[in-house]
């Protein structure tokens, strides 16, 4: 991905997102209608304001459609698979951390038992 999201900004107007992605605003509006993971905030004047996460998601969608040549349906499926993989990875990391904490606790108990057996 060649596009760079300015770090100092939290919200982007559609014209800015269009420049970042290198696609026309109507393409972004179409992707927004197709991919429910992109939900910009609407101002009182009904302008779209895209969060950084929306822009990142749109960048991913652009890569899937324009570089990896997925269909809309295939890109939706790919996004779901990637989200599931991230969630699975997070769950595995949390489980691993919990198991390490249990192991550490068991080793501490084992050390206490060894020292109390020596004292007897």
N, CA, C and O atoms as a printed pandas DataFrame, in Angstrom:
     atom_number atom_name residue_name chain_id  residue_number  x_coord  y_coord  z_coord
0              1         N          UNK        A               1    0.835   -1.177    0.000
1              2        CA          UNK        A               1    0.000    0.000    0.000
2              3         C          UNK        A               1    0.879    1.238    0.000
3              4         O          UNK        A               1    1.695    1.428    0.901
4              5         N          UNK        A               2    0.711    2.074   -1.004
5              6        CA          UNK        A               2    1.512    3.278   -1.148
6              7         C          UNK        A               2    0.917    4.448   -0.371
7              8         O          UNK        A               2    1.632    5.393   -0.040
8              9         N          UNK        A               3   -0.380    4.399   -0.076
9             10        CA          UNK        A               3   -1.064    5.517    0.549
10            11         C          UNK        A               3   -0.589    5.722    1.975
11            12         O          UNK        A               3   -0.293    4.774    2.702
12            13         N          UNK        A               4   -0.528    6.998    2.352
13            14        CA          UNK        A               4   -0.106    7.353    3.705
14            15         C          UNK        A               4   -1.218    8.171    4.348
15            16         O          UNK        A               4   -1.698    9.151    3.777
16            17         N          UNK        A               5   -1.619    7.751    5.546
17            18        CA          UNK        A               5   -2.644    8.474    6.282
18            19         C          UNK        A               5   -1.931    9.460    7.202
19            20         O          UNK        A               5   -1.115    9.049    8.027
20            21         N          UNK        A               6   -2.225   10.757    7.073
21            22        CA          UNK        A               6   -1.558   11.734    7.939
22            23         C          UNK        A               6   -1.791   11.403    9.416
23            24         O          UNK        A               6   -2.937   11.228    9.831
24            25         N          UNK        A               7   -0.734   11.316   10.206
25            26        CA          UNK        A               7   -0.878   10.894   11.600
26            27         C          UNK        A               7   -1.598   11.895   12.501
27            28         O          UNK        A               7   -2.174   11.506   13.517
28            29         N          UNK        A               8   -1.571   13.170   12.143
29            30        CA          UNK        A               8   -2.148   14.184   13.023
30            31         C          UNK        A               8   -3.663   14.295   12.911
31            32         O          UNK        A               8   -4.283   15.018   13.691
32            33         N          UNK        A               9   -4.266   13.601   11.968
33            34        CA          UNK        A               9   -5.703   13.734   11.751
34            35         C          UNK        A               9   -6.473   12.548   12.312
35            36         O          UNK        A               9   -6.035   11.401   12.218
36            37         N          UNK        A              10   -7.625   12.846   12.898
37            38        CA          UNK        A              10   -8.501   11.795   13.413
38            39         C          UNK        A              10   -9.659   11.544   12.445
39            40         O          UNK        A              10  -10.146   10.420   12.328
40            41         N          UNK        A              11  -10.096   12.603   11.752
41            42        CA          UNK        A              11  -11.225   12.505   10.832
42            43         C          UNK        A              11  -10.853   13.079    9.475
43            44         O          UNK        A              11  -10.048   14.005    9.373
44            45         N          UNK        A              12  -11.454   12.511    8.434
45            46        CA          UNK        A              12  -11.139   12.917    7.066
46            47         C          UNK        A              12  -12.430   13.115    6.285
47            48         O          UNK        A              12  -13.369   12.329    6.409
48            49         N          UNK        A              13  -12.467   14.167    5.482
49            50        CA          UNK        A              13  -13.593   14.379    4.561
50            51         C          UNK        A              13  -13.411   13.447    3.366
51            52         O          UNK        A              13  -12.315   12.941    3.125
52            53         N          UNK        A              14  -14.476   13.229    2.632
53            54        CA          UNK        A              14  -14.427   12.286    1.518
54            55         C          UNK        A              14  -13.411   12.709    0.457
55            56         O          UNK        A              14  -12.796   11.855   -0.182
56            57         N          UNK        A              15  -13.228   14.017    0.262
57            58        CA          UNK        A              15  -12.245   14.482   -0.727
58            59         C          UNK        A              15  -10.828   14.104   -0.299
59            60         O          UNK        A              15   -9.992   13.768   -1.139
60            61         N          UNK        A              16  -10.556   14.156    1.007
61            62        CA          UNK        A              16   -9.231   13.770    1.513
62            63         C          UNK        A              16   -9.024   12.262    1.366
63            64         O          UNK        A              16   -7.948   11.810    0.975
64            65         N          UNK        A              17  -10.055   11.501    1.680
65            66        CA          UNK        A              17   -9.971   10.039    1.552
66            67         C          UNK        A              17   -9.768    9.664    0.092
67            68         O          UNK        A              17   -9.015    8.743   -0.225
68            69         N          UNK        A              18  -10.443   10.381   -0.789
69            70        CA          UNK        A              18  -10.309   10.157   -2.220
70            71         C          UNK        A              18   -8.858   10.340   -2.676
71            72         O          UNK        A              18   -8.341    9.546   -3.463
72            73         N          UNK        A              19   -8.208   11.393   -2.172
73            74        CA          UNK        A              19   -6.803   11.634   -2.527
74            75         C          UNK        A              19   -5.892   10.568   -1.937
75            76         O          UNK        A              19   -4.964   10.111   -2.604
76            77         N          UNK        A              20   -6.146   10.162   -0.683
77            78        CA          UNK        A              20   -5.327    9.137   -0.036
78            79         C          UNK        A              20   -5.413    7.821   -0.806
79            80         O          UNK        A              20   -4.401    7.161   -1.046
80            81         N          UNK        A              21   -6.648    7.446   -1.193
81            82        CA          UNK        A              21   -6.861    6.164   -1.874
82            83         C          UNK        A              21   -6.546    6.213   -3.365
83            84         O          UNK        A              21   -6.231    5.193   -3.979
84            85         N          UNK        A              22   -6.634    7.406   -3.936
85            86        CA          UNK        A              22   -6.434    7.523   -5.377
86            87         C          UNK        A              22   -7.618    7.024   -6.175
87            88         O          UNK        A              22   -7.459    6.504   -7.279
88            89         N          UNK        A              23   -8.817    7.184   -5.612
89            90        CA          UNK        A              23  -10.055    6.827   -6.315
90            91         C          UNK        A              23  -11.033    7.983   -6.194
91            92         O          UNK        A              23  -10.881    8.843   -5.326
92            93         N          UNK        A              24  -12.021    8.003   -7.051
93            94        CA          UNK        A              24  -13.025    9.058   -7.045
94            95         C          UNK        A              24  -13.961    8.909   -5.836
95            96         O          UNK        A              24  -14.161    7.800   -5.341
96            97         N          UNK        A              25  -14.535   10.026   -5.361
97            98        CA          UNK        A              25  -15.456    9.964   -4.218
98            99         C          UNK        A              25  -16.638    9.017   -4.426
99           100         O          UNK        A              25  -17.089    8.387   -3.470
100          101         N          UNK        A              26  -17.153    8.903   -5.662
101          102        CA          UNK        A              26  -18.295    8.009   -5.889
102          103         C          UNK        A              26  -17.917    6.554   -5.638
103          104         O          UNK        A              26  -18.765    5.750   -5.250
104          105         N          UNK        A              27  -16.637    6.207   -5.858
105          106        CA          UNK        A              27  -16.166    4.842   -5.587
106          107         C          UNK        A              27  -16.206    4.585   -4.080
107          108         O          UNK        A              27  -16.622    3.518   -3.630
108          109         N          UNK        A              28  -15.775    5.561   -3.325
109          110        CA          UNK        A              28  -15.789    5.438   -1.858
110          111         C          UNK        A              28  -17.222    5.291   -1.361
111          112         O          UNK        A              28  -17.497    4.465   -0.491
112          113         N          UNK        A              29  -18.133    6.089   -1.910
113          114        CA          UNK        A              29  -19.533    5.980   -1.502
114          115         C          UNK        A              29  -20.100    4.606   -1.854
115          116         O          UNK        A              29  -20.878    4.040   -1.086
116          117         N          UNK        A              30  -19.713    4.067   -3.015
117          118        CA          UNK        A              30  -20.174    2.731   -3.407
118          119         C          UNK        A              30  -19.628    1.681   -2.443
119          120         O          UNK        A              30  -20.375    0.826   -1.966
120          121         N          UNK        A              31  -18.324    1.744   -2.154
121          122        CA          UNK        A              31  -17.731    0.782   -1.226
122          123         C          UNK        A              31  -18.403    0.889    0.137
123          124         O          UNK        A              31  -18.630   -0.123    0.800
124          125         N          UNK        A              32  -18.718    2.097    0.550
125          126        CA          UNK        A              32  -19.393    2.308    1.830
126          127         C          UNK        A              32  -20.748    1.594    1.841
127          128         O          UNK        A              32  -21.157    1.041    2.861
128          129         N          UNK        A              33  -21.434    1.611    0.706
129          130        CA          UNK        A              33  -22.744    0.944    0.635
130          131         C          UNK        A              33  -22.596   -0.581    0.603
131          132         O          UNK        A              33  -23.494   -1.296    1.049
132          133         N          UNK        A              34  -21.502   -1.071    0.094
133          134        CA          UNK        A              34  -21.286   -2.521   -0.030
134          135         C          UNK        A              34  -20.634   -3.145    1.204
135          136         O          UNK        A              34  -20.966   -4.267    1.586
136          137         N          UNK        A              35  -19.724   -2.426    1.814
137          138        CA          UNK        A              35  -18.953   -2.965    2.943
138          139         C          UNK        A              35  -19.428   -2.278    4.220
139          140         O          UNK        A              35  -19.136   -1.105    4.452
140          141         N          UNK        A              36  -20.147   -3.007    5.028
141          142        CA          UNK        A              36  -20.765   -2.444    6.234
142          143         C          UNK        A              36  -19.741   -2.098    7.317
143          144         O          UNK        A              36  -20.086   -1.457    8.310
144          145         N          UNK        A              37  -18.498   -2.512    7.137
145          146        CA          UNK        A              37  -17.459   -2.192    8.119
146          147         C          UNK        A              37  -16.985   -0.744    7.992
147          148         O          UNK        A              37  -16.261   -0.249    8.856
148          149         N          UNK        A              38  -17.387   -0.073    6.929
149          150        CA          UNK        A              38  -17.031    1.340    6.731
150          151         C          UNK        A              38  -18.274    2.170    7.047
151          152         O          UNK        A              38  -19.238    2.171    6.281
152          153         N          UNK        A              39  -18.250    2.863    8.156
153          154        CA          UNK        A              39  -19.381    3.667    8.600
154          155         C          UNK        A              39  -18.907    5.047    9.020
155          156         O          UNK        A              39  -18.602    5.256   10.194
156          157         N          UNK        A              40  -18.837    6.002    8.087
157          158        CA          UNK        A              40  -18.399    7.356    8.463
158          159         C          UNK        A              40  -19.448    8.051    9.333
159          160         O          UNK        A              40  -20.634    7.724    9.299
160          161         N          UNK        A              41  -18.977    8.997   10.094
161          162        CA          UNK        A              41  -19.851    9.831   10.908
162          163         C          UNK        A              41  -20.455   10.889    9.990
163          164         O          UNK        A              41  -19.792   11.371    9.071
164          165         N          UNK        A              42  -21.707   11.248   10.238
165          166        CA          UNK        A              42  -22.346   12.324    9.461
166          167         C          UNK        A              42  -22.413   13.582   10.311
167          168         O          UNK        A              42  -22.830   13.545   11.468
168          169         N          UNK        A              43  -21.994   14.702    9.716
169          170        CA          UNK        A              43  -22.086   15.988   10.409
170          171         C          UNK        A              43  -23.521   16.493   10.320
171          172         O          UNK        A              43  -24.360   15.887    9.654
172          173         N          UNK        A              44  -23.798   17.612   10.996
173          174        CA          UNK        A              44  -25.136   18.211   10.935
174          175         C          UNK        A              44  -25.501   18.603    9.510
175          176         O          UNK        A              44  -26.672   18.581    9.129
176          177         N          UNK        A              45  -24.478   18.964    8.721
177          178        CA          UNK        A              45  -24.726   19.332    7.322
178          179         C          UNK        A              45  -24.692   18.107    6.404
179          180         O          UNK        A              45  -24.661   18.242    5.181
180          181         N          UNK        A              46  -24.697   16.909    7.004
181          182        CA          UNK        A              46  -24.759   15.622    6.304
182          183         C          UNK        A              46  -23.490   15.280    5.522
183          184         O          UNK        A              46  -23.532   14.464    4.601
184          185         N          UNK        A              47  -22.362   15.898    5.884
185          186        CA          UNK        A              47  -21.088   15.533    5.264
186          187         C          UNK        A              47  -20.531   14.296    5.964
187          188         O          UNK        A              47  -20.720   14.104    7.165
188          189         N          UNK        A              48  -19.852   13.476    5.198
189          190        CA          UNK        A              48  -19.231   12.285    5.754
190          191         C          UNK        A              48  -17.885   12.643    6.381
191          192         O          UNK        A              48  -17.092   13.379    5.793
192          193         N          UNK        A              49  -17.639   12.116    7.574
193          194        CA          UNK        A              49  -16.335   12.219    8.210
194          195         C          UNK        A              49  -15.861   10.800    8.498
195          196         O          UNK        A              49  -16.473   10.069    9.276
196          197         N          UNK        A              50  -14.759   10.427    7.854
197          198        CA          UNK        A              50  -14.222    9.081    7.998
198          199         C          UNK        A              50  -13.183    9.047    9.110
199          200         O          UNK        A              50  -12.295    9.897    9.168
200          201         N          UNK        A              51  -13.302    8.065    9.985
201          202        CA          UNK        A              51  -12.306    7.856   11.032
202          203         C          UNK        A              51  -11.096    7.167   10.419
203          204         O          UNK        A              51  -11.165    6.641    9.308
204          205         N          UNK        A              52   -9.993    7.174   11.150
205          206        CA          UNK        A              52   -8.767    6.508   10.684
206          207         C          UNK        A              52   -9.043    5.029   10.388
207          208         O          UNK        A              52   -8.535    4.480    9.411
208          209         N          UNK        A              53   -9.854    4.393   11.242
209          210        CA          UNK        A              53  -10.155    2.976   11.024
210          211         C          UNK        A              53  -10.936    2.768    9.729
211          212         O          UNK        A              53  -10.747    1.769    9.036
212          213         N          UNK        A              54  -11.812    3.717    9.408
213          214        CA          UNK        A              54  -12.550    3.634    8.138
214          215         C          UNK        A              54  -11.587    3.738    6.955
215          216         O          UNK        A              54  -11.705    2.992    5.983
216          217         N          UNK        A              55  -10.632    4.671    7.048
217          218        CA          UNK        A              55   -9.668    4.863    5.961
218          219         C          UNK        A              55   -8.803    3.609    5.809
219          220         O          UNK        A              55   -8.524    3.172    4.692
220          221         N          UNK        A              56   -8.381    3.034    6.937
221          222        CA          UNK        A              56   -7.587    1.795    6.878
222          223         C          UNK        A              56   -8.389    0.683    6.209
223          224         O          UNK        A              56   -7.865   -0.055    5.374
224          225         N          UNK        A              57   -9.655    0.570    6.581
225          226        CA          UNK        A              57  -10.527   -0.463    5.990
226          227         C          UNK        A              57  -10.693   -0.217    4.490
227          228         O          UNK        A              57  -10.667   -1.159    3.698
228          229         N          UNK        A              58  -10.863    1.036    4.103
229          230        CA          UNK        A              58  -10.989    1.366    2.683
230          231         C          UNK        A              58   -9.699    1.048    1.922
231          232         O          UNK        A              58   -9.752    0.603    0.775
232          233         N          UNK        A              59   -8.557    1.269    2.544
233          234        CA          UNK        A              59   -7.279    0.903    1.916
234          235         C          UNK        A              59   -7.206   -0.607    1.691
235          236         O          UNK        A              59   -6.766   -1.068    0.638
236          237         N          UNK        A              60   -7.638   -1.358    2.683
237          238        CA          UNK        A              60   -7.647   -2.815    2.560
238          239         C          UNK        A              60   -8.590   -3.244    1.443
239          240         O          UNK        A              60   -8.255   -4.116    0.642
240          241         N          UNK        A              61   -9.765   -2.631    1.392
241          242        CA          UNK        A              61  -10.745   -2.945    0.344
242          243         C          UNK        A              61  -10.161   -2.632   -1.030
243          244         O          UNK        A              61  -10.313   -3.418   -1.966
244          245         N          UNK        A              62   -9.497   -1.491   -1.151
245          246        CA          UNK        A              62   -8.891   -1.123   -2.433
246          247         C          UNK        A              62   -7.869   -2.167   -2.873
247          248         O          UNK        A              62   -7.849   -2.570   -4.036
248          249         N          UNK        A              63   -7.025   -2.601   -1.945
249          250        CA          UNK        A              63   -6.013   -3.618   -2.274
250          251         C          UNK        A              63   -6.699   -4.917   -2.720
251          252         O          UNK        A              63   -6.313   -5.518   -3.722
252          253         N          UNK        A              64   -7.712   -5.338   -1.970
253          254        CA          UNK        A              64   -8.416   -6.580   -2.319
254          255         C          UNK        A              64   -9.039   -6.503   -3.712
255          256         O          UNK        A              64   -8.966   -7.459   -4.484
256          257         N          UNK        A              65   -9.646   -5.371   -4.023
257          258        CA          UNK        A              65  -10.345   -5.235   -5.304
258          259         C          UNK        A              65   -9.416   -4.910   -6.467
259          260         O          UNK        A              65   -9.545   -5.492   -7.544
260          261         N          UNK        A              66   -8.481   -3.986   -6.261
261          262        CA          UNK        A              66   -7.672   -3.477   -7.373
262          263         C          UNK        A              66   -6.347   -4.198   -7.559
263          264         O          UNK        A              66   -5.829   -4.252   -8.674
264          265         N          UNK        A              67   -5.785   -4.754   -6.487
265          266        CA          UNK        A              67   -4.481   -5.401   -6.600
266          267         C          UNK        A              67   -4.564   -6.920   -6.524
267          268         O          UNK        A              67   -3.818   -7.626   -7.203
268          269         N          UNK        A              68   -5.477   -7.416   -5.693
269          270        CA          UNK        A              68   -5.614   -8.866   -5.562
270          271         C          UNK        A              68   -6.771   -9.403   -6.405
271          272         O          UNK        A              68   -6.986  -10.613   -6.470
272          273         N          UNK        A              69   -7.506   -8.512   -7.040
273          274        CA          UNK        A              69   -8.554   -8.827   -8.020
274          275         C          UNK        A              69   -9.684   -9.696   -7.471
275          276         O          UNK        A              69  -10.204  -10.567   -8.168
276          277         N          UNK        A              70  -10.056   -9.449   -6.215
277          278        CA          UNK        A              70  -11.231  -10.111   -5.660
278          279         C          UNK        A              70  -12.477   -9.434   -6.206
279          280         O          UNK        A              70  -12.454   -8.253   -6.552
280          281         N          UNK        A              71  -13.557  -10.185   -6.278
281          282        CA          UNK        A              71  -14.862   -9.591   -6.566
282          283         C          UNK        A              71  -15.346   -8.929   -5.271
283          284         O          UNK        A              71  -14.725   -9.093   -4.221
284          285         N          UNK        A              72  -16.440   -8.191   -5.344
285          286        CA          UNK        A              72  -17.008   -7.581   -4.141
286          287         C          UNK        A              72  -17.330   -8.680   -3.128
287          288         O          UNK        A              72  -16.993   -8.567   -1.950
288          289         N          UNK        A              73  -17.974   -9.726   -3.592
289          290        CA          UNK        A              73  -18.340  -10.840   -2.708
290          291         C          UNK        A              73  -17.094  -11.498   -2.117
291          292         O          UNK        A              73  -17.058  -11.813   -0.927
292          293         N          UNK        A              74  -16.088  -11.702   -2.940
293          294        CA          UNK        A              74  -14.844  -12.315   -2.471
294          295         C          UNK        A              74  -14.117  -11.421   -1.479
295          296         O          UNK        A              74  -13.538  -11.913   -0.510
296          297         N          UNK        A              75  -14.141  -10.115   -1.709
297          298        CA          UNK        A              75  -13.491   -9.172   -0.795
298          299         C          UNK        A              75  -14.206   -9.163    0.554
299          300         O          UNK        A              75  -13.558   -9.092    1.598
300          301         N          UNK        A              76  -15.543   -9.234    0.537
301          302        CA          UNK        A              76  -16.301   -9.299    1.785
302          303         C          UNK        A              76  -15.905  -10.552    2.573
303          304         O          UNK        A              76  -15.684  -10.501    3.783
304          305         N          UNK        A              77  -15.823  -11.660    1.865
305          306        CA          UNK        A              77  -15.445  -12.926    2.506
306          307         C          UNK        A              77  -14.031  -12.835    3.075
307          308         O          UNK        A              77  -13.771  -13.293    4.187
308          309         N          UNK        A              78  -13.127  -12.243    2.309
309          310        CA          UNK        A              78  -11.733  -12.108    2.742
310          311         C          UNK        A              78  -11.628  -11.229    3.987
311          312         O          UNK        A              78  -10.866  -11.538    4.903
312          313         N          UNK        A              79  -12.387  -10.142    4.023
313          314        CA          UNK        A              79  -12.394   -9.269    5.203
314          315         C          UNK        A              79  -12.888  -10.020    6.436
315          316         O          UNK        A              79  -12.334   -9.869    7.524
316          317         N          UNK        A              80  -13.940  -10.837    6.260
317          318        CA          UNK        A              80  -14.450  -11.642    7.375
318          319         C          UNK        A              80  -13.409  -12.642    7.852
319          320         O          UNK        A              80  -13.224  -12.829    9.055
320          321         N          UNK        A              81  -12.726  -13.289    6.905
321          322        CA          UNK        A              81  -11.694  -14.259    7.268
322          323         C          UNK        A              81  -10.553  -13.586    8.022
323          324         O          UNK        A              81  -10.057  -14.125    9.011
324          325         N          UNK        A              82  -10.138  -12.416    7.559
325          326        CA          UNK        A              82   -9.044  -11.698    8.221
326          327         C          UNK        A              82   -9.446  -11.257    9.623
327          328         O          UNK        A              82   -8.646  -11.326   10.556
328          329         N          UNK        A              83  -10.695  -10.800    9.767
329          330        CA          UNK        A              83  -11.180  -10.389   11.082
330          331         C          UNK        A              83  -11.227  -11.599   12.018
331          332         O          UNK        A              83  -10.835  -11.501   13.181
332          333         N          UNK        A              84  -11.700  -12.725   11.519
333          334        CA          UNK        A              84  -11.754  -13.945   12.335
334          335         C          UNK        A              84  -10.350  -14.382   12.743
335          336         O          UNK        A              84  -10.136  -14.817   13.874
336          337         N          UNK        A              85   -9.397  -14.266   11.825
337          338        CA          UNK        A              85   -8.015  -14.648   12.135
338          339         C          UNK        A              85   -7.429  -13.733   13.201
339          340         O          UNK        A              85   -6.733  -14.204   14.101
340          341         N          UNK        A              86   -7.702  -12.420   13.115
341          342        CA          UNK        A              86   -7.221  -11.475   14.130
342          343         C          UNK        A              86   -7.828  -11.797   15.488
343          344         O          UNK        A              86   -7.129  -11.812   16.501
344          345         N          UNK        A              87   -9.145  -12.057   15.505
345          346        CA          UNK        A              87   -9.820  -12.379   16.764
346          347         C          UNK        A              87   -9.277  -13.666   17.360
347          348         O          UNK        A              87   -9.086  -13.771   18.572
348          349         N          UNK        A              88   -9.029  -14.644   16.497
349          350        CA          UNK        A              88   -8.476  -15.920   16.956
350          351         C          UNK        A              88   -7.086  -15.720   17.535
351          352         O          UNK        A              88   -6.747  -16.295   18.569
352          353         N          UNK        A              89   -6.293  -14.913   16.872
353          354        CA          UNK        A              89   -4.936  -14.625   17.337
354          355         C          UNK        A              89   -4.970  -13.927   18.692
355          356         O          UNK        A              89   -4.162  -14.232   19.568
356          357         N          UNK        A              90   -5.895  -12.999   18.865
357          358        CA          UNK        A              90   -6.035  -12.290   20.139
358          359         C          UNK        A              90   -6.448  -13.265   21.232
359          360         O          UNK        A              90   -5.913  -13.222   22.340
360          361         N          UNK        A              91   -7.409  -14.156   20.920
361          362        CA          UNK        A              91   -7.848  -15.148   21.907
362          363         C          UNK        A              91   -6.702  -16.068   22.289
363          364         O          UNK        A              91   -6.526  -16.388   23.464
364          365         N          UNK        A              92   -5.913  -16.499   21.293
365          366        CA          UNK        A              92   -4.771  -17.374   21.570
366          367         C          UNK        A              92   -3.741  -16.673   22.450
367          368         O          UNK        A              92   -3.184  -17.280   23.366
368          369         N          UNK        A              93   -3.490  -15.404   22.174
369          370        CA          UNK        A              93   -2.535  -14.640   22.979
370          371         C          UNK        A              93   -3.036  -14.528   24.419
371          372         O          UNK        A              93   -2.267  -14.723   25.360
372          373         N          UNK        A              94   -4.322  -14.214   24.594
373          374        CA          UNK        A              94   -4.894  -14.104   25.935
374          375         C          UNK        A              94   -4.822  -15.435   26.664
375          376         O          UNK        A              94   -4.485  -15.482   27.847
376          377         N          UNK        A              95   -5.138  -16.521   25.961
377          378        CA          UNK        A              95   -5.072  -17.847   26.564
378          379         C          UNK        A              95   -3.647  -18.186   26.962
379          380         O          UNK        A              95   -3.409  -18.718   28.047
380          381         N          UNK        A              96   -2.699  -17.880   26.087
381          382        CA          UNK        A              96   -1.289  -18.144   26.365
382          383         C          UNK        A              96   -0.824  -17.373   27.601
383          384         O          UNK        A              96   -0.098  -17.911   28.438
384          385         N          UNK        A              97   -1.243  -16.114   27.710
385          386        CA          UNK        A              97   -0.892  -15.299   28.882
386          387         C          UNK        A              97   -1.471  -15.894   30.154
387          388         O          UNK        A              97   -0.794  -15.948   31.181
388          389         N          UNK        A              98   -2.725  -16.342   30.091
389          390        CA          UNK        A              98   -3.353  -16.950   31.263
390          391         C          UNK        A              98   -2.649  -18.249   31.660
391          392         O          UNK        A              98   -2.420  -18.503   32.842
392          393         N          UNK        A              99   -2.311  -19.065   30.665
393          394        CA          UNK        A              99   -1.613  -20.320   30.949
394          395         C          UNK        A              99   -0.235  -20.055   31.562
395          396         O          UNK        A              99    0.186  -20.761   32.478
396          397         N          UNK        A             100    0.453  -19.054   31.064
397          398        CA          UNK        A             100    1.753  -18.693   31.636
398          399         C          UNK        A             100    1.617  -18.235   33.082
399          400         O          UNK        A             100    2.464  -18.551   33.918
400          401         N          UNK        A             101    0.555  -17.492   33.378
401          402        CA          UNK        A             101    0.328  -17.039   34.752
402          403         C          UNK        A             101    0.032  -18.231   35.666
403          404         O          UNK        A             101    0.525  -18.288   36.793
404          405         N          UNK        A             102   -0.767  -19.177   35.184
405          406        CA          UNK        A             102   -1.066  -20.381   35.966
406          407         C          UNK        A             102    0.212  -21.178   36.197
407          408         O          UNK        A             102    0.474  -21.645   37.305
408          409         N          UNK        A             103    0.998  -21.327   35.143
409          410        CA          UNK        A             103    2.265  -22.077   35.257
410          411         C          UNK        A             103    3.181  -21.425   36.293
411          412         O          UNK        A             103    3.781  -22.108   37.122
412          413         N          UNK        A             104    3.281  -20.101   36.234
413          414        CA          UNK        A             104    4.131  -19.369   37.179
414          415         C          UNK        A             104    3.641  -19.603   38.610
415          416         O          UNK        A             104    4.436  -19.827   39.522
416          417         N          UNK        A             105    2.318  -19.546   38.791
417          418        CA          UNK        A             105    1.741  -19.791   40.115
418          419         C          UNK        A             105    2.024  -21.197   40.608
419          420         O          UNK        A             105    2.349  -21.393   41.779
420          421         N          UNK        A             106    1.902  -22.187   39.715
421          422        CA          UNK        A             106    2.178  -23.576   40.089
422          423         C          UNK        A             106    3.650  -23.774   40.450
423          424         O          UNK        A             106    3.972  -24.509   41.383
424          425         N          UNK        A             107    4.532  -23.119   39.712
425          426        CA          UNK        A             107    5.959  -23.222   40.030
426          427         C          UNK        A             107    6.267  -22.599   41.392
427          428         O          UNK        A             107    7.108  -23.101   42.138
428          429         N          UNK        A             108    5.576  -21.497   41.707
429          430        CA          UNK        A             108    5.764  -20.874   43.020
430          431         C          UNK        A             108    5.271  -21.802   44.133
431          432         O          UNK        A             108    5.913  -21.920   45.177
432          433         N          UNK        A             109    4.132  -22.457   43.909
433          434        CA          UNK        A             109    3.612  -23.414   44.889
434          435         C          UNK        A             109    4.585  -24.576   45.062
435          436         O          UNK        A             109    4.862  -25.014   46.179
436          437         N          UNK        A             110    5.103  -25.071   43.923
437          438        CA          UNK        A             110    6.065  -26.168   43.970
438          439         C          UNK        A             110    7.307  -25.769   44.774
439          440         O          UNK        A             110    7.807  -26.556   45.577
440          441         N          UNK        A             111    7.794  -24.569   44.559
441          442        CA          UNK        A             111    8.968  -24.089   45.292
442          443         C          UNK        A             111    8.661  -23.979   46.787
443          444         O          UNK        A             111    9.503  -24.331   47.614
444          445         N          UNK        A             112    7.478  -23.501   47.140
445          446        CA          UNK        A             112    7.082  -23.414   48.545
446          447         C          UNK        A             112    6.998  -24.799   49.189
447          448         O          UNK        A             112    7.425  -24.995   50.327
448          449         N          UNK        A             113    6.443  -25.752   48.444
449          450        CA          UNK        A             113    6.326  -27.128   48.966
450          451         C          UNK        A             113    7.713  -27.734   49.174
451          452         O          UNK        A             113    7.934  -28.430   50.165
452          453         N          UNK        A             114    8.629  -27.486   48.277
453          454        CA          UNK        A             114    9.985  -28.024   48.412
454          455         C          UNK        A             114   10.670  -27.438   49.636
455          456         O          UNK        A             114   11.326  -28.157   50.390
456          457         N          UNK        A             115   10.517  -26.133   49.832
457          458        CA          UNK        A             115   11.179  -25.505   50.984
458          459         C          UNK        A             115   10.530  -25.947   52.298
459          460         O          UNK        A             115   11.227  -26.090   53.303
460          461         N          UNK        A             116    9.207  -26.167   52.312
461          462        CA          UNK        A             116    8.543  -26.597   53.540
462          463         C          UNK        A             116    8.885  -28.063   53.844
463          464         O          UNK        A             116    8.959  -28.444   55.012
464          465         N          UNK        A             117    9.095  -28.891   52.806
465          466        CA          UNK        A             117    9.489  -30.285   53.008
466          467         C          UNK        A             117   10.905  -30.357   53.567
467          468         O          UNK        A             117   11.192  -31.225   54.391
468          469         N          UNK        A             118   11.775  -29.486   53.149
469          470        CA          UNK        A             118   13.153  -29.453   53.640
470          471         C          UNK        A             118   13.185  -29.006   55.115
471          472         O          UNK        A             118   14.034  -29.461   55.881
472          473         N          UNK        A             119   12.281  -28.136   55.499
473          474        CA          UNK        A             119   12.238  -27.608   56.851
474          475         C          UNK        A             119   11.760  -28.667   57.844
475          476         O          UNK        A             119   12.092  -28.597   59.027
476          477         N          UNK        A             120   11.005  -29.621   57.385
477          478        CA          UNK        A             120   10.460  -30.661   58.270
478          479         C          UNK        A             120   11.520  -31.633   58.543
479          480         O          UNK        A             120   11.296  -32.603   59.268
